[in-house]
Amino acid sequence: MREFEIMAEKNNISKLDFEQAIGELTKLVGSIEQGDIPLEDSIKQYEKGMSLIKHCRQILKSAEERIEKISEQHSQGETKG
């Protein structure tokens, strides 16, 4: 059952845009910092947080690649004209 929960959580995370993922991560950090949740729940939250960070990094990498492509196209246009 645990594997299914992890797969479902990762699927939900993959649907978030960058801002939503950062918002979720901020909430998680806040709840962990409060220290009011049991250790097992903290570990689950930490695991979710790591998945959110990975997702955000993927989004940022994709954005960086798009920016590089746009810059290259712009540079090529300047040399032709």
SULURNOR-V280564 format. One line per field, one symbol per residue. psi: psi as a letter, one per 20 degrees, with the letter a starting at -180 (. if undefined). burial: # if it has 9 or more other C-alpha atoms within 8 Angstrom, else .. Layout:
psi=???
burial=???
This chain:
psi=hgggggggghgggiiqrghggggggggggghghhjjqqgghgggggggghhggggghgghgggggggggggghgghhhhh.
burial=........##..#..#....##.##..##.##....#....#..##.##.###.##..#......................
